Amino acid sequence: MKKKIILSSILSIVLCLSLIAGSTFALFTSTSKVNIAVNSAKVDVQAVIGNIELYSLDVLQPGMTFENGGTAAVVGSDITLTNITPGDAVKFPITADNKSTVKIKYSVTVHAEGPLAPHLNATVTIGSTEYALEPGTATTPWTTVLPGEAIDTVNVKILLPVEFEDQSLETAKISVTLNAIQFNGREESTVTLNGYGYDTLEEALAAAKGGETIVISTNQDVIGAAGTSQVRDFKGVTITSDNNSTVTFKNVAGSNSTGTCSIANLNMKDVTFVDETFYTGENGENAWEFTYFEIAGNNKFENVVFTDGIFVEDGHSDFVDCSFIGHNNDSSAYGNGTMYGAWVYSGSATFTGCDFTGTRGLKVADMYAGSDVTEVIVDDCFFGPLSEKPGIAVDNRKGKLNLVINNSTFAGTQPGDGETNSDNGVPYIYENDNRTPADTTITVTGEKVVKAAASQTEINTAATTKDEVVVLGAGSWTLPGLAEGVTIIGEDGAKVTSTLSGTLNNTTIKNITFEGANAQRWAYSRGTLVFENCEFIATSVYAIHYDGLNNANITYKNCKIVGWVAIGSGAEHVTFEGCEIYGNGAYGVIRLYSEGTIKDCTFDVSAVNPTDVFQDGIHAVDCNIDVINCTNVNGAIDDIFNISGTGTITKK
């Protein structure tokens, strides 16, 4: 442990109980002949702090002294920590007695300020659910309880991480607030703002003030601005989802003007974004252009999946960990039918940790009157596979453009001008359409260009190299066990017909068809494993099978699975999202021995032997599985539940 004294801080525990009045009171009209006594309902919650525990490097310390001599003192609801060092933590419970006469809901807010605040870790556990709250002000979701019903103990942990080293940051103040308010009658609301429910996202947007956050838990619509060539200003509101719901952008009723699709001052996080503004009608004849969702600047998008092309116009927009899917437009019958994932045609933009797949990637081009792209920064992004274009197409016709590309990978994209033109020398990146002037500056550092593997030997070598990217062309291949961090991407027609019983370790596999008696079978895998847009076709038994796992988090997204899925113990969590899942023969569909989530999936168990009760449907073996918004084409989703061991399956 570090012996240097780092921190002298005050941690204040503030138990704020607030009552929002309104539907608490009943209003009656009385006459001289009627006497009515009215007693108002009330929120009454008494909260206290329990025993305080000190830890150094996760070891419980006796009394109120840390291992390196730091101390804790308690006065009222204030805890003062003095001379704590990296690895020191304080834990304490908050217990609450609910004497309310109305239904209430509660949450916990952690607010940190001071120079050291961004470096502290705060964890709040309510019941069995743990929330890791980001520095600043963060609040847990609301929990609803009935009058007099017990409130779960709230356990709080504040940690100075062991890796912290900056001794110049000495102080911080943290307040932990228990919020208890009257339930407002919309417990099942799927749109919330400041703890209150709304029927639609549009209602919440109308009520939101600048800088506020709206949380959605079901798919929602947003309507464009009325009139021609109007920009809708969202005032800096953030739209986020607690389960990666979809936000669909639509035109005002009866409108088909390109001007109604512009937005400004909007932040989005953890959602999928769909643009339905221009898929039909006369504008479809130029589908590559006019179907773009236009962003008028001053926006931030984090972990957003854009299923349709977007236009970045004016101002500045940030994209962090976003996915862009260029594809054949639904209006392709009218003319051009493919689109770029994103097109910056004016202003500036940054793309950090983003990926571009489908037909076309990123375009940087100021091709219209009044447009001028000034700067685009691409950092740690992934391009490919792309069926039509290089990763980034550039067409700068106006002022000076600064294009910076750092640490990005181009895998399975089409050749750029750099393949044949030594003047720009940037393969798989730069297409200039012979119009880019000399005042375009392109800076490329640390890029990695990956072509489709030409032989099985080449695949074997690359797949056993740490953090390598392997692109499989059309045809049948064999995959060996994979080194840590390997990414496998398939071009159209790529098929794996044999997998060795090797180890996966922080592996990502996209766009591959696995086919065979046991389509995909791995042993002793660990880390984060992601399979996206893959097919697993078992000709006999297993579509997916793991013999052993070690703290693995496994995700199957938008996959087709034909055969039995059996994922053994040792996984932290297994997720199936947006998948088509089919049973085969006398074997079941999914059997998990670790915690799991099955979301937005479609099941077809028509091939499963109905007389084989045990191996039929979804099994939770000594674990918990949440089944969210799933359908069964052969009946109710309940029909395919089976539980063995002590597991539980919850339908939501």
N, C-alpha and C positions, 0 to 999 in steps of 0.2 A: 504494500500500500504506500501511496505517496505520503510523506511526512510533513510537507510544507503546508502552512496555514493558508487557506484560500479565501474563505468566506466568513463574513460576519453579517447575518441577515435576520430579519424579523418576519415571521410567518404569522399572519393574523387570521384567525378563524372567525368569520362573521356569519352568524345565523340570522339571515333576513327572511322574515315570513311576510309575504305580501298577500293582500286580499283584493281581488278585482271584483267590484260590486256591479250589479246589473240584474241578471236573472235571479239573483238571490231573493229579491223582494217581489212579493206579489201585490199588485195594485187592485183594489176593489172599489166599486161604486156602492155606497150605502145610502139608505133613506132613513127617515125617522122611525120606520117600522122594523129596521134590521140593524142589529148590533153585531159587528164582526171583530173578533180579536185577531191581530196579526202578529206573529212572532217571526222575526227575520232569521233565516238560516245563517250560519257563520262558519268560517274556517278557523279551526283552533288546533294548532300543531305546536307542541313543545319539543325542542331539540336540545340535546346535550352532547358534549364531547366525552368519549370514553377514554380508556387507558392509552397513554401515549407510549409507543415503542420506538427505540432507536436502533438502527442497523448500520453496520460498517461492512461493506463488501458482502451484503446479504446475510451477515451473521448478526443475530440478535445480541444487543449489548445490555449488560446489567445496569439498572438505574437510569440516570439521565446524563450519561457521559458516553461520547463516542470513543472509538478505539484510539484515535490520535489526540485525544484530550479535549475535543470540542464538547460543548455542553448545551443542554436544553433547559429553559426555565419557563414556567407556566404562571401567568397572571390573568385570571378571568378567562376570556376566550382568546388571549394572545399567547402564542408560543414563540419564544425568542431562541434562535439557534445561533450560537457563537463559536467561531473558529472551526467550522466544519471543513472537511477535506473531500476530494473526489472519492466517490463510492459511499458517502454517508447518505442516509435516508431517514426520514421520519414517517411513521405510520400511525394512524389513529382512526377510530370509528366515530361516526355520528349516528346516534340513535334518536328516533323521533316518536313521540306519542301522539297519535291522531285522535283528537276528541271532536273533530268536525261533525257538524250535523248535516252536511251536504257532501256530495261526491266531489273529490278534489283531485288534483294532479300535482306532482312535484318533480323537480329536476335539481341538478347540482351544477353550479357555475364556478369555474376556477379562473381568477384574474391575477395575472402576474405582471409586475412592473419593476423597473430598475435595471441597471446595466447587466446584471447576471440573469435576469428573467428568461431571455430566449434560450438559455442553455440548461434550464431545469426541466426535468421530466415530471409530469403530473399524471397519476393514474387514479381513477375513481371506479370503484367496484360497487355495483348495486345488485344485491342478490348474487346470482352467479354470473352476471354480465360485467365484463371489464371494459372501461373506456380509457384509452390513452388520449389525453387532451393536449392539443397543441399550445405552445406558449402564447401569451396574450389573454384574450377572453374567450373561453370555450364553455359550452353548456351541454350536458347530457340530454338525450331525448326525454320527453315527459313520460312519467309513469302515472297511471290513473288508479285511484283506490276509492273504495266505497266508504260511506260514513262510518267512522269507528274502526275501519279495517287497519290492520297493522301495516306500517311502512317498513320496508326492508332496511336493514342496517346499511349505512353508506360507509365504505372503507376507503380512506384517502391515503395515498402515498406520494411524497415529494422526494425526489432523488437528485443529487448532484452527480452526473455521470462520471464514471471512473476515468474516462478519456479526457475530461476537461483539464485544461492547462493554463488558461489565461489568468494570471494572478492579479491583473489590473482591474478586473471586474469583481468587485468585492461585496456588493449589496444587492438585495432583492426583497421585495415584499409581495406576498401572495395572500389573497383572500379567497376563502372557500365559502360559498353561499348556498344554503339550502332554500330553494324557492318552493313555496306551497301556495297554490291559488285555487280558486273555485273552478271546477270543471265547467266549461262553457257550452256543453251540450253537443259537441261534435267529436266525440271520442274516436269515431271511425273515419274522421276526415283524412284524406290522402294528400292534402295541401295545407301546410302550416306556415305561419308567419308570427314570430314573437310568441309562440306557444298557442296561438289561436288557429282554429281550423277554418278553411274556406272550401266552397264546393268546387271551384275551378282555379287553375293557375291564373287566369285572367283576372278573377276577383282579387286574388292575393296581390297581383302586380298593381292593381288600381289602388290598393291600400298601402302598399309598401312605400317607405321613404328612402331617400338616397342612402346607399351603403348597407341596407338591410338584406337579410338572407331568407329566401323562401325554400322550404324543403318539400319535395314531392316524393310520394311512394307508389304512384301509379302513373301510367302514360298520360300526358297532358298536351293541350294545344296552345299555341300562341298565334295571335292574329296580327297581320301586318298593318301598317298605317293606312288610313283612308286617303283616297285621292291619288293623283298622278305624281310620281317622283317625290314621294314623301319619305322622310326618315323618322322611324319611331325611336324615341329617346327613352331608355330604360333606367336612367337616373343612377347608374352605378349599382343597381340591384344584382344580387347573386342568386342564381337558380341552381340548386343542387339536389341530389337524390340520395336516399339512404339505401337504395337497391338497384341503382343504375337504370332507372326508368327512362322512357323515351319522351323527348319534347318534339312535337311536330309543328313546323311553322306553316301557316296557311294564309291565303289571301283574304282580304275583306270580301264578304259575300258579293258575288257578281263582278268582281274586279279581275282583270287579267293584264294589268299594267306592270311593266318591269319595275316601276318606281315604288311599288308597295312592298318590296321585299327587303328594304334597307333597315338596318338597326344601328344603334349607337349606345355606348355606355352600358354594356351588358356583360356580366360575368357568369360563366357556367362551369359547373364542376360535377364530375361523376354522372354524366348523362349520355344518352345516345341522341343525336340530333338528326331529324329527318326534315327535308324541305319538300313540301308538296305544292309550292306556289305556281309552278309553270310546267307541269307535266302534260297538260293538254292544251288545245287551242292553237291560235295562230303563232304564238311565240315558239312553239315546238319545232318550227322549221329550222331554227338555229339553236338546237338543243344544247350544243356544246358551249354556248355562251349564255343564253338567257335563263337557263335553269339554275344559274348560280345564285346562291343565297348571298346577298350583299351585306358586308359589314362595314359600317361607316367610321369605324375607328374607336379607340379608347375602350377596348374590351380585353378581357382575359378569359381564356378557356383552358381548363385543366382536366385531364382525363376525360375528354369528350370524344365520342366516336361520330365523325361526320360521314353519313352514308351517301351524301350528295355533294357535288362540287360547291365550293364557296368562293365568293369574290371578296377580296380585301381592298377597300377603297378609302383613301384618306386616313388621317390620324395615325394611330399606332395600335396594333393588336398583338397580344402575346398568346402563344399556343404552347402548352406544357403537357407532355405525355399524351398527346392527342393522336387519333388514328384518322386517316383520310383515305377514302375508298373511291377511286375513279372507276366508273363503270359505264356500260352501255345504257343510255338514257331510255326511259320508257317511251319517249317521243321520237325514237329513232326513225319511225316511219315517215316523219316529216323532213328528214334531212340528216345532217351530221348526228351521230348517235353516241359518241363517247366524250367523256369530260375529264378534265384534270381534277385531282383531289382538292387542290387549292390554287387559286390564281391571285397573286398580288399585283394589282394594276395601278395603285397609287398609294402614296404615303409610305409607311414602313411597317415591318412585322418581324417578329422573332419566333422561331420554331425550335423548341428544346425537347429532346427525347421523344420526338414524334415518329410515326411510321406511315409510309405511303405505299398502297398496294392497288392492284386492279389494272386499269387500262393506262392511265396517265398519272404522273406524280404532281410536282410543284411547278407552276409557271410564274415567272417574274417578267411582266411585260406591261409597258405603259402605252397601249395601242390606241387610246381614245383621246378626244379633245379634252384638254384640261387635266389629264392624268399625268402623274410623274412619280415613279417609284424612286425613293431616295436611298433606302437601306433595307436589306433583308439579311438576317443572321440565321443560319441553320447550324445547330449544335447537337451532336450526339443523336442524329436522326437515322432512320433506316428506310431505304427505298427498295422496294421489290417484294415479289416479282411484279413487273410492269410489262404488259403485253404490247404496248404501242410506242412508248417514248423513253428517252433517257430519264434519269431521276429528276433533273431540274432543267427546264427549258428557259432560256433567257432571250428577251427581245427588247432592248432598251433603246427607245427612239428619242427621248427627251433630254432631261438634264443628267447630271452625274449620278451614277448608281454604284453603291458599295455593296457587293455581295460577298458574305463571309461564310465559308463552309468548314466547320470544325468536326473532326472525329466522327464522321458519318460513314455509313456503309451502304454500298450500292450492290445489290445482289439480284441477279436475274433481270436487270433492266435492259432496254435496247441501247445499241451503241449511240454515243453522242458524236459531235463534230470532232472531238479530240481523238477519235479512232483513226481518222484520215487526215485531219488538219493539224499540223504541228504548231500552228500559230497560237492556239489556245491550250492545247496539250492536256485537256482535262477529260479523259474518257468517261463515258456514262454519266456525265454531268451537264455538259454545256451544249445547247442547240441554239444557234443565233439567228436562223432564218436569213442570214446574210444582211441583216439590217442593224446590228448592234454597233454603235459608234465607239470611238477610241476612248471616250471618257467613262467607260465601264471598268470598274476594278473588281476582279474576282480573286479572292484569297482562299486557298484551299490548304488545310493542314490536317494530317492524320486520317485522310480518307482511306477507305478500304473498298476495293472493287472486286467483286466475286462473280465469276462466270459459272454457268452450269458445268458440273463435273463431266469430264469426257470419258471416264472409265471407272470400273468398280474399284480398281486399285487406288485411284485418286480419291474416291469417296472414303475408302478405308483409312487412308492416311489423314485426311482432313478431319474425319469424325473422331479420331483418337487424339486430336490436338486441342488443348484447352482454349475455350472461348472462340473456336473457329465457327465460320458460317459455311454451310454446305448447301449448294443449290443442285437439286436433282432435275434433270431434264425429263422429257417424256420418255416412257419406257419402264421396264421392270428392273428393280434394284434390290440389293441386300444391304441391310444396315447392321453394322456390328454394335457392340456396346459403345456408349458415347462418353467422351471425356467431359469434365465439368464445363458448363457454360456453352456447350455446342448448340447452335441453331440450325435446324434443318428446314429448308423451304423447297417446295415442289413447284415446278412449272406445270402448265396444263398437261395432263396425261401422265404425271409421275406416280409410280406405283411401287410399293415395297411389298415383296412377296415372301420375304424371310427375314426375321429378326432373331439375332442370337439372344440368349438369356443373359444379357449383360446388365450394366448399371446405368441408370439415368441420374444426373446430378445437375440441377439448375438448367434444365433443358427446355428449349422451345421448338416445337415442330408445327409447321403450317402447310396446308394445301397438299397433303399426302394421302393417297389411298393405301391402307394396309389391308392385305387380302391373304387368306390362307386358312388352314384348319384352325390355327390359333392366330388370329390376325395380328394382335400386338401383345407380346408377352415379355415382361422385364422382371428382373430380380434385384432386390436390395437397392432400391432407388431412394433418393433423398433430395432435399432442396425444393425449389419452386419448379414445377413441371407444368408446361402449358401446351395444349394441343388445340389448334384453331383451324377451322374449315377443313377438317380431315374426315376421312371415311374409314370405318373399321368393319370389314366384311368377313365374318367368320363362315367358312364353308363347313365347319363341323361343330366346335364347342365354343371356345372363348373368342369374343371380340376384343376384350381387354382383360388382362390378368396380370396381377403383381404378386410374386411369390413372397416378397418381403419389402418393407419400407422403413425409413428412418427419418422421422420428423418431416415428412414430405407434405407440401401443399400442392394439390393436383387440380387443374382446371381443364375441362373439355368445353369449348365454346363453338357453337354453330357447327357441330359435327353430326355425322350420320353413323349410327352404331347398330349393326346387325349381328346379334349373337349375345352370349352371356357375358356380363360384366361382373368380375369378382375382384375387389380391391381389399387386400388383407389389412391386418392391424399395423400400426406404426405410422400411419398418416395423421397429420394434424387436422386436415380438412380436405374434402373432395367436393368439387363443384361441377355440376353439369348445367350449362346455360345455353338456351336456344338450340337444343339438340333434337334430332329425330332418333328415337330409340325403339328398336324392334327386338322381340324375343325370337328364339329359335328352338323348335322341337320341344323335347321334354325338359329343357333347361330353362332357367328363369331369365330375368331381365337384368336387374341390378342387385348386387349384394355387397353391402359395405360393412366393414368392421371398424370404421373410423367415422368421426363426425362428418356430416355431408349436407349439401344444399343442392336441390334439383329445381331449377327455375326456368320458366318459359319453355318447357320441353313438351314434345308430342310423343305419346306412346302408341305403339301398335303391337298388341300381344296376341294377335290372331293365330300365330304359329305355335304358341305355347300350349303344351298339353294341359287341358283344364283339370284332369284328374290328378295331376302331380301338385298337390296343394303346397308342399313345402318349397319346391323350386318353381315358384310362379310369382312374378311381379317384382315389387321392391322389398328388400329385406334390410332391416336394421339389426345387426348382430352386436348386442352390447354397445350400442351407440345411438346417437340421435340424428335424425334426418328431417330437414325442413323441405317440404314439397310446395313450391310457390307458383301459382298461376300455370299449372300444367293441365294437359288434356289427354284423354284416352279415346282414340277413335272407335274403340270397341265397347265403350260403356263409360260409366262414371269413373273418375280417377281413383275413387275409393276401392274399386274392384281389383286393383292390382297391388294393394297393400298386403304385405305379409310381414310379420315380425317374429324373429327367433331370438332366443336369449333374452336379455333385459332391455333391448333397444326400444325406442319410441319413434314413431313417424307422425309428424305434425303437418297437416294440410293448411295452407294459407292462401 
